[in-house]
């Protein structure tokens, strides 16, 4: 076990864990309904900035469910074991 851990590795593992968990939750939501339970999309929806020359439209939504939280926890556990 090394003393120095790369924080980018943690970010990559967390993103991978959340995405895979969300995919598994959506796929197995019919068989195990508790995996797809969640509050729905969270985040910024339709932030608009009009500068009369440039028009920006920005949205950032995160769909969280129980399976994605399990994936997040597994990613942190895997990072701590490295």
Secondary structure as the mmCIF struct_conf table of DSSP 4:
data_model
#
loop_
_struct_conf.conf_type_id
_struct_conf.id
_struct_conf.beg_label_comp_id
_struct_conf.beg_label_asym_id
_struct_conf.beg_label_seq_id
_struct_conf.end_label_comp_id
_struct_conf.end_label_asym_id
_struct_conf.end_label_seq_id
BEND BEND1 UNK A 3 UNK A 3
HELX_RH_AL_P HELX_RH_AL_P1 UNK A 7 UNK A 27
BEND BEND2 UNK A 28 UNK A 28
TURN_TY1_P TURN_TY1_P1 UNK A 29 UNK A 31
BEND BEND3 UNK A 32 UNK A 32
HELX_RH_3T_P HELX_RH_3T_P1 UNK A 33 UNK A 36
BEND BEND4 UNK A 38 UNK A 38
STRN STRN1 UNK A 40 UNK A 50
BEND BEND5 UNK A 52 UNK A 53
STRN STRN2 UNK A 55 UNK A 64
HELX_RH_AL_P HELX_RH_AL_P2 UNK A 66 UNK A 81
#
